[in-house]
């Protein structure tokens, strides 16, 4: 019993093919009963009507409100607990859904399709930005993450909904959901998938959405593991202290030496604030 939730914004060129491929994959693997939910996020090109004609259940937003909000609404409306999410642009191989579901049924809380292939790394600008974001997210989660924001994944409905308050309503939904699972000690696994060329034009603004994703990563780290942020700040203060002390001694500059001592004291204060933040979080978690 599976609910496939697919957000769509002006995807008339790919929506029917996406639905047909999902049906073929689920029917071929005998993963029945199932439902396909298309969340029409304010499309103006007839995406919702085409999805209905293709046999999908359609939820409509009166105007565009965001990728993450669309997924949340679709997941809340789902009839079954096993949720598969994907995109409507034909870029994700629906044929791999049975393999993801089989892995999920082995006891994992979430299984993600890790994108591979030339279409995933087509841009010289995207690759370094992805690498930087990946390093930040892996530092936050304290584990290796093959693909931080893949849109093809399988998870349980009730567990995911329990984290929605701290999961982004926008493009960063998948990244923030990944962090929510990992920082709550959930079992997350990855299976390589062949990422296809998308149908139509991308809705992602690279700079804007990268900044928003970084914002949610920092918010997640502050909420789930605040000490990590404070320790990072303390390490930066200690690095400044080391440079200042060495420079002050070598160049015989008293002000640099004083700055180094001040930075050491500041790092101690930052760690103390981090411990206080952890204590406050534990108190809040104990509240009914």
N, C-alpha and C positions, 0 to 999 in steps of 0.2 A: 504494500500500500504506500504509494509515493505521490507527493505533490511537487510538480515542477513549476517553479515561480520564475517568471521572466519579465523584467521591466522593459518598457519600450517607449521611445520617444521618436516619432517620425521615422519608423523603420518599415514602411510598406514594402520596400524592395526585398527585404529579407525575412519578414515575419512568418509568411506561409511556409517557406522552406525550413525555417527553424522549427516550427511546430511539427511539420511532417517528419523531419529527421528525429525529433524527440519521440514521437509516436512509434516510428519504426524501430528505434533502439529499445524502447520499453516492451513493445509487443514481441520483438525478436528474442528478448531475454525472458519473456513471460513474467515480467514484473507488473502484475496486475492485482487489484485494480489500481488505476492511477488517474491523476487529473493534471491538466496543464493550465496554469493560471497566467494570463497576460495582464500586466498592470500598465494600462495605457496612460502615460504620464503627461496628459495634455497634448497629445499629438494632433496635428492639423492636416494630416495627409491620408486619413482613413485607415490608419494602422489597426485600431480597435475593431472596425467592421470586418476587415480582412481576417483578423484573428478569430472572430466569432464564426465566420464562414468556414474556417479551417477546423472548427470543432473545439476551440479553447474556451475556457471560462474567462471572461474579461471584466476587470475592475477598471473604472475610469476616474481619473483626477480631472477636475474642471480646468486646471492649468498646470503647467510644469512646476513640480515642487521638489524634485530631487531623486537621484538614483537610490539612495539608501532608504528614503521614506517610502518609495515604491515597493522595495523589497520587504520592508517591515509590514506594510499593509497587505501585501500578497501572502506573506507567511502567517500573519494573524488570521487571514481568511481561509487558509488551507484546511482541508478536511483530514489530512493524514499527518502523522508525526514525522515521518521521514521526508525531509525537504531537500530538493535539488534546486540550486539556483544557477542560472546561466544568462547570457546576453542574447539579444534578438538580432544581432548583426551577422550571424553566420560564422563568427570567428572561432567559436568553441566547438570541438568535435562531439556532438551528441552521442555518437557511437560508443564513447568511453563511459557513458553514464552507468551501464551495468557493472563495469569493473570498479568504479568508484563506490557504488552501492554495496558490492560484494566485500570490498575492503572495510567499509563502514560497519557492516554487519559482523565483522570479526572483533568488535569491541571498541572501536575508535569513536570519539565524540564528534570528530569532523575529519573529512577526507577532502583534500583539495587537488584539483588538477593543476600541476606545475607546468606552465607554458614553456615550450621549446620551439626551435625552428627559426628560420630567417624572418618570418613575419612578426615575431616577438621582439626582435632587436633591429628593426628596420631603420631606426633613426639614430644618428650619431649624437644627437642632443639627449634623447630619452635614455640611452644606455648609461651615461654617467650619472644622470639624475636618479635613475633606478638604483644604481650601485650605492649612492650616498644614502638614499632613503632605506635601502635594505640594511646597510650597516647600522643605522640608527635604530631601526626596529629590532634587529637581532641583539643589539646591546640592551634594549629595553626588555625583550623577552628572555634574554640569556640562553638562546639556542639558535641553531642554524635554521633559516627559513628559505626554502628554495624559491618561493614566489609569494610575495607579501600581499598582493592585491588581485590574485586571480579571481575571475568572476564565475568560475565553474567549481562548485563544491557541494558536498552532501553533509547534512548535520541533522540533529534532532530539533523539532519545532519548539518544544517547551524549554529546553536548555537555552536555545538562542534567544527566545523572547525574554528570558530572565535577565539578559544583558542589554536589552534594547535601550534602557535609560542612558547607558554610557557608550552607545554605538552611534556613529555619524548618520545623519539623514541624507548626506550628500555622497559624492564620489568615494569618500574614504570609508564607506560602510564595510567593505571586505577587510581592509587593513585593521580597522578598529575592532571588528569582530574577531579577527585572528588573535589580536593582543588580548582581548577579553578571555578567550579560551585558554591561551597559553599561560597567562598570568594568574589564572585560577586552576592551574595544574590539570587541565583537560588533555586528553590524548588526541593529538592532531597528526595526521599522516599526509604524505604527498605522493601522487602518481604522475609521472610525466605524460603530457599530452601534446599533440602537434597543433600548435596555434595557427589558425588559418587567416587569410587576408579578409578583413571585414568588408561587408557590403554597405556601401554608402559612406557618408562623412562622419568622422568621429565627433562626439559631443564634448570631448575632454579638452579643457584649456590647460596646457601643460604647466605653465608657471603658476596660475591661480590654484589649480587642484593640488599641485605639489606642496604649496604653502599650507593649504588647508589640511592636507594629510599630515604634514609635520606638526601642525597644531594639535590634531587629534592624538598623534603618537605621544606628544608631551603631556597632554591631558590624561591619557591612559596610564602613562608611567607615574604621574603625580597621584592618580587615584589608587592604583593597584600596588605600587611599590615606590612611595615618595622618597625613601631613603636613597634610592639609586640616583635621583636627580640631585639631591644635596651632596652626595659623595662626588658626583661628577663636578659640581661647582667647587667643592673643596679641593679636588685635584687640580683644577685650573688655578685656584688661589695659591696652592703649593708650588705649581710650576712658575707662577709669577714671582713668588717669594724666592725660589731658587735662583732665577735669573737676576733678580734685584740684588740678592746677597752677594752672588759671585761678581756682578758688575760693580757693586759698591766696594768690595774688597780690592778688586784688581785696579779699578780706576780711582780709588780713594775718595769716593763720593759719599758723604754722610747721608744725604737725602735718599740715595738708592738703598743704603743699608737699613735706614728707618722704614722705607717702603717694604722691604723684604720682611722685616719683623712684623709689621702691620698685616701683611698678607698671611703670615703664619697664624697670627691671632684670629684673623678673619676666617681662615679655613676651619679652625677649631669651632668657632661660633656657628659656621654653616653646618657642620656635622651635628652639633648640638640641636640646631633647629630641625635637622632631618630626623633625629631621634624623637623630638617632640611631635613632629608630623606623624610618625609611625604610631606613637602612643595615642594621638587623637583619632587616627584611623581605626585603631583597635577598639577605642571607646565607642565610636560611631557604629562599628560592626556589631557591637553587643546590644545596641538599642533595638527594641522590638519594632 
